[in-house]
Amino acid sequence: MHIVPMRRALLALVLLSAGLAQARDDVTLRGRVELVGDGRQYVRAGEVADTVVYYLPKGVELRPSPGRFAVDTRSKGFSPSLLVVPQGSTVSFPNRDTILHNVFSRSGANGFDLGFYGAGVSREHTFRRAGLVVVNCSVHQSMRANILVLSTPHFARPDRSGRYRLEGLPPGTGSLVFWHPRSAPTSVQITVPSDAIPAQRLIASKPPIDAHAAGRH
């Protein structure tokens, strides 16, 4: 009388064990990135923390979960000035100042223009394409924010010393990409798991603020 329930219990235990085994197959990748000036540009201490490190596995269908995020307009600036979001996410831009702002971007398929709006008003945009979105304000030309829209859930920001950790990576080959707002993106082909990932050096060739010229990205 108890044989069938016992078999079901054993089957559930086998499935649970398989799930745990699969979870143990996921890989944690640790590494370090450096940011140095090109001889004309100065790099501030801890600025390497603005790097984004992300992994694009080969032959794996990625489905990052979209979310809701916010970038405030505050004291004639954007906060945060760098935001990383999964593809399909919606970002709101609440006006925390007492003056008008016009938040817009000319970044290709992710371009948008929220028009003029005043204190206490919030408008939003959904980013459906992966890529870099440079956000500006037509009223205050020094305002700039970078929104990096990623098609992968595997990304991380390093600490002020440049050390980063990526968790839950699927085994196999893929591209490890290093991006910084002041440097050209760098891509390294790796195999996960890997014995060691060499420290990656990025060259800061861009100034910290590029105002409206950034809209050409």
VENNOR-V41938 format. One line per field, one symbol per residue. psi: psi as a letter, one per 20 degrees, with the letter a starting at -180 (. if undefined). Layout:
# VENNOR-V41938
psi = ???
This chain:
# VENNOR-V41938
psi = hjgghghgggghgggghgghgghihqqppqaqqqpqrjhhpppqpiihijqppqpnqpjpopmqoqaprqoqoplkrporipppqqpiqppqmpojrjrqqoprqkmcijqroiapqapiqpqrqpoiqqrpopprpihoiipqqpoopqjqinrqpraiijprppqkpqqaqapopppqijqqqpppprppqqhqoqpppqpoiqrhpjcihhii.
